[in-house]
Amino acid sequence: TWSSLLKAGGIMENKPAKAPIRGVIYALAAALLFGMTTPLAKALLEHVAPLMLSSLFYLGASMGLGLYLLVGLCSSKTNKGEASLKRADLPWLCGATVCGGILAPVLLMTGLAVAPATSASLFLNLEGVFTALIAWFVFGENFDRRIALGFSAIIAGSVLLSVQFGQTIAINPGVIPIVAACLGWAIDNNCTGKIAGSSPAQITCIKGLVAGLVNLTIALTLHQQLPGSWELALALVVGCLGYGVSLMLFVLALRHLGTARTGAYFAMAPFVSAGLSIVLLHEVITGTILASGL
């Protein structure tokens, strides 16, 4: 009966749509690049304040994509056929910048400061869940049983991660800011989906520049110091790849797959983050981590 009601309302498809392979490749490549940022951010947080690190990530993204656009001015082949942003795109771009560029990264860095990188990485699966829920119930995108079942499993895993088991049961203190960050990026994803037909390099460059400058201004106002040259360079490179190139690939995937399905493929990112956290940060693999990952 539930299935029939969903189909009648146009919410559930009778048959899952076949995903274009190019869109899948874009989404998985974006997930791989974004996935590497969490363990590297955890390491950098030992030397850089959360707000400052967030600003450097987005400034790195803006610098990288700005250079790409500059090269495009000298080559007619670069960005050929890409539509420029229009005035009607500005509200969606502003929503994506505020929620995903300014708020979400700061919330993630705040959560990472008190939560293990492995748990935080797997928790980021909630971004895909929130993205799909907004796409389904706010913007009316279609979905099928398999996606709904998969996201139900993600929620179950996230519940496991949110609880600390010991002599007493308590909520992990890093949960709330990380969940809020996931919601912020989910709103960002859906706003970006509305302007996915425009130049992804322009979208990423503008979003990164505004978010980076706003967070940098706030960080300097709070007397947070710029890191040393090595940490500064690493933060900019990680931001260029993990927030810049990754977002550009994500926008390209949106064109082929839609917001909900792109979010589903992008859900590989937390597993990349968790694996790198175990390898690079030598974090302990617990039974809870294994169960939630499964």
C-alpha positions in Angstrom: 0.0 0.0 0.0 2.8 2.4 0.9 4.6 1.6 -2.4 1.3 2.2 -4.4 0.8 5.5 -2.7 4.3 6.7 -3.5 4.0 5.6 -7.1 0.6 7.3 -7.4 2.1 10.5 -6.1 5.0 10.4 -8.5 7.5 10.0 -5.7 8.6 6.4 -6.4 9.6 5.1 -9.9 8.2 1.9 -11.1 11.7 0.9 -12.4 15.0 2.4 -11.3 16.5 4.7 -14.0 19.8 3.7 -15.5 22.5 6.1 -14.4 24.7 7.5 -17.3 28.2 6.1 -16.8 29.8 9.6 -17.2 27.7 11.0 -14.3 28.7 8.0 -12.1 32.4 8.6 -12.9 32.1 12.3 -12.1 30.3 11.6 -8.8 32.8 8.9 -7.6 35.8 11.1 -8.6 34.2 13.9 -6.5 33.7 11.5 -3.6 37.3 10.4 -3.8 38.7 13.9 -3.7 36.4 15.1 -1.0 36.9 12.0 1.1 40.6 12.7 1.5 39.9 16.1 3.2 38.5 14.8 6.5 41.7 12.9 7.8 43.9 15.7 6.4 41.7 18.3 8.1 41.9 16.4 11.4 45.7 16.5 11.2 45.8 20.2 10.3 43.5 21.0 13.2 46.5 20.4 15.5 48.1 23.5 14.0 45.3 25.6 12.6 42.1 26.9 14.3 38.8 25.4 12.8 37.5 28.7 11.3 40.9 29.6 9.8 41.2 26.1 8.3 37.8 26.3 6.8 38.6 29.7 5.2 41.9 28.3 3.7 40.2 25.3 2.2 37.7 27.5 0.3 40.3 30.1 -0.7 42.4 27.2 -2.1 39.4 26.0 -4.1 38.8 29.6 -5.4 42.4 30.1 -6.3 42.6 26.7 -8.2 39.4 27.2 -10.1 40.2 30.9 -10.7 43.4 29.8 -12.4 41.5 27.4 -14.5 39.1 30.1 -15.6 42.0 32.4 -16.4 43.6 29.8 -18.6 40.2 29.4 -20.2 40.3 33.1 -21.3 43.4 32.2 -23.4 41.9 29.1 -24.9 38.7 28.8 -26.8 38.5 25.1 -26.1 38.4 25.5 -22.3 34.9 25.8 -20.9 33.6 25.7 -24.5 29.8 25.5 -24.5 29.5 26.2 -20.7 26.8 28.7 -19.9 27.7 31.6 -17.6 25.8 32.3 -14.4 22.7 34.5 -14.8 20.9 36.9 -12.4 18.2 34.3 -11.8 20.9 31.9 -10.5 22.1 34.3 -7.8 19.5 33.2 -5.1 20.5 29.6 -5.5 24.2 30.4 -5.5 23.8 32.5 -2.3 22.0 29.7 -0.6 24.7 27.2 -1.6 27.4 29.6 -0.5 26.0 30.4 2.9 24.9 26.9 3.9 27.6 24.8 2.2 30.5 27.3 2.0 30.3 29.3 5.2 28.4 27.3 7.8 28.9 23.6 7.0 32.8 23.6 6.9 33.0 25.5 10.2 30.6 23.0 11.8 32.5 20.1 10.5 35.8 21.4 11.8 34.2 22.1 15.2 33.0 18.5 15.3 36.3 17.1 14.1 38.1 18.9 17.0 36.3 16.6 19.5 35.4 13.5 17.5 37.6 10.7 16.0 38.2 11.2 12.3 37.0 7.7 11.5 33.6 8.2 13.2 33.2 11.7 11.8 34.0 10.4 8.3 31.2 7.7 8.5 28.9 10.2 10.0 29.2 12.3 6.8 27.0 9.7 5.1 24.1 11.7 6.5 24.8 14.4 3.9 23.6 12.0 1.2 20.5 11.1 3.2 19.6 14.8 3.9 20.4 15.6 0.2 18.0 12.9 -1.0 15.2 13.8 1.5 15.2 17.4 0.4 15.3 16.4 -3.3 12.5 14.0 -2.9 10.1 15.9 -0.6 10.9 19.5 -1.4 11.8 19.4 -5.1 9.8 16.3 -6.1 12.6 14.2 -7.5 11.9 10.5 -8.1 13.5 7.6 -6.1 13.1 3.9 -5.8 13.1 1.2 -3.1 16.8 0.4 -3.3 17.8 4.0 -2.6 15.3 4.3 0.2 16.6 1.0 1.7 20.2 2.0 1.4 19.6 5.3 3.2 17.7 3.5 5.9 20.9 1.5 6.5 23.0 4.7 6.6 20.7 6.1 9.3 21.1 2.9 11.3 24.9 3.1 11.1 24.8 6.8 12.1 22.8 6.0 15.2 25.4 3.5 16.2 28.2 6.1 15.8 26.3 8.7 17.8 26.3 6.7 21.0 29.3 6.1 23.2 29.1 2.8 24.9 30.8 2.3 28.3 29.7 2.2 31.9 27.1 4.7 30.9 25.6 5.5 27.5 26.2 9.0 26.2 25.9 11.0 23.0 29.2 11.7 21.2 29.9 15.4 21.7 30.9 15.8 18.1 27.6 14.5 16.7 25.5 17.7 16.7 27.9 20.0 14.7 28.7 17.2 12.2 25.0 16.4 11.7 24.4 20.2 11.2 27.2 20.3 8.7 25.6 17.5 6.7 22.3 19.3 6.6 24.1 22.5 5.5 25.8 20.6 2.6 22.5 18.9 1.7 20.9 22.3 1.3 24.0 23.4 -0.7 23.7 20.3 -3.0 20.0 21.0 -3.8 20.7 24.7 -4.4 23.6 23.8 -6.6 21.5 21.3 -8.5 19.2 24.2 -9.6 22.2 25.9 -11.4 24.0 22.8 -12.5 23.6 23.9 -16.1 25.9 26.9 -15.6 29.7 26.8 -15.6 30.8 24.5 -12.7 34.1 26.4 -12.6 32.4 29.7 -12.1 30.1 28.3 -9.5 33.0 26.8 -7.5 35.2 29.8 -7.9 32.6 32.4 -6.7 31.4 30.1 -3.9 34.9 29.5 -2.7 36.0 33.1 -2.8 33.0 34.5 -0.9 33.0 31.7 1.7 36.8 31.9 2.1 36.9 35.6 2.6 34.0 35.7 5.0 35.4 33.0 7.2 38.9 34.5 7.0 37.6 37.9 8.1 35.8 36.3 11.1 38.8 34.2 12.0 41.1 37.3 11.9 38.6 39.2 14.0 38.7 36.5 16.6 42.5 36.8 16.6 43.1 33.4 15.0 46.6 33.3 13.4 47.6 32.3 10.0 49.5 28.9 10.1 53.1 28.4 9.1 54.1 28.2 5.5 54.0 24.4 5.3 50.5 24.1 6.9 49.3 27.1 4.8 50.4 25.4 1.5 49.0 22.1 2.5 45.6 23.6 3.4 45.4 25.5 0.1 46.2 22.4 -1.9 43.8 20.2 0.0 41.1 22.9 -0.5 41.8 23.2 -4.2 41.4 19.4 -4.7 38.9 18.4 -2.0 36.6 21.5 -2.1 37.4 22.9 -5.6 37.9 20.2 -8.1 35.6 17.9 -6.2 32.7 20.4 -6.3 33.2 21.0 -10.0 33.0 17.3 -10.6 29.9 17.1 -8.4 28.2 19.8 -10.4 28.9 17.9 -13.6 27.5 14.7 -12.0 24.3 16.6 -11.1 23.6 17.3 -14.8 23.6 13.5 -15.6 22.1 12.0 -12.4 20.0 14.5 -10.6 20.5 15.6 -7.0 19.3 12.5 -5.1 21.2 9.9 -7.2 24.4 12.1 -7.2 24.2 12.2 -3.4 23.9 8.4 -3.3 27.1 7.9 -5.3 28.8 10.7 -3.5 28.1 8.7 -0.3 31.4 6.8 -1.1 33.3 9.8 0.3 32.9 8.9 4.0 34.3 5.4 3.4 37.4 6.9 1.7 37.8 9.3 4.7 37.4 6.5 7.2 40.0 4.3 5.4 42.5 7.1 5.2 41.9 8.0 8.9 42.8 4.5 9.9 45.9 4.4 7.7 47.2 7.9 8.2 46.1 8.7 11.7 46.4 5.2 13.1 43.0 5.3 14.6 41.6 2.2 16.3 39.1 0.0 14.5 36.3 -0.8 17.0 33.4 -3.1 16.8 31.1 -0.1 16.6 33.1 1.3 13.6 32.8 -2.0 11.8 29.1 -2.4 12.5 28.3 1.2 11.4 30.5 0.9 8.3 28.7 -2.3 7.3 
